[in-house]
């Protein structure tokens, strides 16, 4: 049986050094890549402050343009554009429902939730599972309809 050699150079020292350098670069960069992935994972979860601000802004905007506001210690509901909107505690989160339907989670990882009535407003207090505590006050104004004067 006859073997045909295409080249007669073989595996040189230069090839071995080049392979070792490539292997070293990959091996040494692996821990940095893993650290970067961990940083991306922890930074992609929004801090509680941003989540709370988003919840507060949405609730305030909806209440501002609403009427028939009903406040109880564990939920608030109001009518906006003919639909009853309810914010209530559901397990360890706060959810938003429209006409007693749907399940939109607006705030997560809460330990307790309290709605309390203020003069022409409502106070929301939330205690989060990690011991953080936030509160906001929202004010609303009723647009009273003035009866028309008889002609």
N, C-alpha and C positions, 0 to 999 in steps of 0.2 A: 504494500500500500504506500502510495506516494503522497506526502504532505506538501502543500504549496504555501510558502511564506510570502505574504504580500509586502512586508517590509522587514528589515532585520534590525530595527532600532531597539525593540524590547521596552521594558519599563525602566525609565531612567530615574536618576536622583531628582532631576527637575520635576518630573511628573509626580513623584512622591511628595515633594515639598509643596507643590501647587495643591494637591489633594488635601494635605494636612492643613494648609492655610484656609481653604474653603470650609473644611470640617470645623476648624477652630472658630471661624467667624460665625457660623451657624450655631455652634454650641454655646458660644459666649453671648450671643444676642438672644437666645431663648429665654433666659430669666428676665431680660428687659421687656421682651414681648409679653410675657406672662404678667409682669407688673403693670404694663400699659393696659392690658385687658381688664385687670382688676380695677384700675383707676376709672376706666370707661364705665364699668359696671356700677361702681358706687356713685359716680358723678351723673349718670343718666337718670337716677331716681331724684325727682325734684325735692329740694329741701321743704320741710314742713311750712316754712314761711310763705313760699310761692303757692303751695296748694291752698293754704288758708286764705291768702289774698284773692285767689281766683274764686273760691267759694264765696267769700264776703262780697266781692264785686258783683257776682251773678245774683246773689240773693238780694242785695240792695237795689240793683237795677230792676229786678222783677217786682219787688215790693213797691217801688216808687210809682210804677204805672198800674197799680192794682187797687182793688177794693174788697170789701167783705173779709177783712183779715181776722182769722180766728187763731188765738194763741193758747196753747196748753204747754205744760212743762216739757213734754217730750216731742212736740211737733208744732208746726205752724202751717196754716193753709190760707190761701187767698184766691180771689178770682181775678184773672187777667185775660182780657179779650174773650170772655165767655167760657173760659176753661178754669177748672179748679186745680190749682197747683199746690202740692203738699211737699214739705221737707220734713222728714222724720228719721228717727234712728232705726236702723235695720242691722241687727247683730253688732258688729264692731265698725259700722260705717254710717254715714248719713246719705240717704237716698232722696231723689226727687221723683215725684210721680205726677202725672197729669191725668185728671179725671179718674183717679183710682186705678190707673193702668201704668204699666212700664216700671222700670227699675234702673234709674240712672244714678250710679254711685258718684257723689260729688265730693266726699271727704272720707278718707279711710283711716283705719287704725285708731279709732277713738275709744276712750274708756267710758266717758260720760258726756251727755249733752243736755243742756238746759236752755229753754226759751223762757224769758220773763218779760212781762209787759211793762212798758214805760209810757209816760204821757205822750201820745201820738208817735209811738215807736215800739221797738222790741229790742231786747238785749239777748245776744246769743253767747253762751259760754260753753267751751269745749275743753275737756281734759283728754289728752292723747295718751296712748298706751305707754309711751316712754317717759311720762311725767311732765310733758310740756302742757301748758295751759294757755288758751287764747280766748279773747272775748272781743265782740264788736257790738256797736249800737247802731240800729237802723231807724230812721225816722220817715214817716209817710204823712201825707197831707190829703185829706179828703176834699174832693172838688164837690162842694155842695151845690145842688141845683136850686136856684132861686126861682120860686114860683112866679109865673107871669102875672102881671097886674091886670085886673079886669079893665076892659076898654070902656 
